[in-house]
Amino acid sequence: MERQIKLIWDFRGPTSQKTAAHHEIHLREFIKNNDIKEYTITGMEELHEMHSLAYWVIPESRIPVYRDVLKPHRASVYTAE
C-alpha cells in the first residue's frame, strides 16, 4: 500500500487558529472544485496558542502535482490515529 503524506501549512501568531481553520476551508474548496473524490482527509491542529496548522492527506505519488500547485510549508508521513 502506498504511503499517505500529510501536506502541512503552518500559521503562527495570536490568530493562527482562525487562519488555519480558514485555510482548511480553502483546501476543502480546492478538493471540491477539482472533483477530487479519493483524497478527502483534511484538518487543522492547534499546537499551542501561537502555532496552528492546516493539512491535507494525499498519496505519496501525488505529491508533485499538489505540492507545486498549493505550495505547502512542509510534509510528513500520515498515520491514522
HELIX and SHEET records of a PDB file:
HELIX    1   1 SER A   16  ASN A   33  1                                  18    
HELIX    2   2 GLU A   60  ARG A   62  5                                   3    
HELIX    3   3 ILE A   63  LEU A   70  1                                   8    
SHEET    1   A 4 THR A  42  HIS A  48  0                                        
SHEET    2   A 4 HIS A  51  PRO A  59 -1                                        
SHEET    3   A 4 GLN A   4  ARG A  12 -1                                        
SHEET    4   A 4 ARG A  74  VAL A  77 -1                                        
END                                                                             
